[in-house]
Amino acid sequence: MSMSGDSREPQNEQSQAPLIEHLIELRTRLMKAVVLILVVFLGLYAFANDIYSFVAEPLMALLPEGSQMIATEVASPFLAPFKLTLVVAVFISIPFVLHQAWAFVAPGLYDNEKALAIPILVSSVALFYAGAAFAYYVVFPLLFAFFTQTGPENVAIMTDINQYLNFVLKLFFAFGVAFEIPIATFLLILSGTTTVETLSKKRPYIILGCFVVGMLLTPPDIISQSLLAIPMYLLYEVGLLFGRLVRNRKAAAADTDEQEL
């Protein structure tokens, strides 16, 4: 009995060693990501008020001259720019964070999976940034123009800085995620979960779903809902287009292989 017990112990230790090594590597990469976010945050904190002013510009540009935001809580003038600067630091650090995640999982992938994963990661980051930029430069001016011009004339608009920050961060995130639709559609087609033909037949449901998502993620007005739902549907069509291209390329490659045989 003692001999069999002794023979099992080295095997258990050997099986636990790779797991411990992976956990140590994961912790190291997470620490690197956190350290970079903190470094970027400390570098940006001196400009926290300027960053907030930049984010508030789409609204402030539409308010009457001399208007300003207000703070309804004692700590809001400090916490709102602080929170925004931390979010911006995370936003800037996303490529490095994804690089650390990629470096952790890449050794376990095949070469063809690596060749596909890198373009998907790069395009995902670019699309998220594009969604946030679309929200700032296109959606915010239209949305705030609608809000400021439809209210009663005898009501002065004085927006709380913390409420405004929560509002725009929600929209930044909503549009950033919405712009990932082409990647999600492409992956569904590539993995064989569904086909281009099946997704094409479900266009009416997709359009309805886009407006439902727009209703849930944006303020309760038709303008902001449409500004999110319409780009979501167009991006869905972009995903279908790339799915068709990949399908046609695979079909052409298969025909070439048959001819060679």
NORKANOR-V624540 format. One record per helix or strand of 2 or more residues. SS is the DSSP state (2 for helix, 1 for strand). FROM is the first residue (numbers start at 0). TO is the last residue. If there is no record, write none. Layout:
{{SS	FROM	TO} {SS	FROM	TO}}
//
This chain:
{{2	1	44} {2	47	59} {2	75	107} {2	110	149} {2	160	177} {2	180	189} {2	195	200} {2	202	216} {2	221	259}}
//
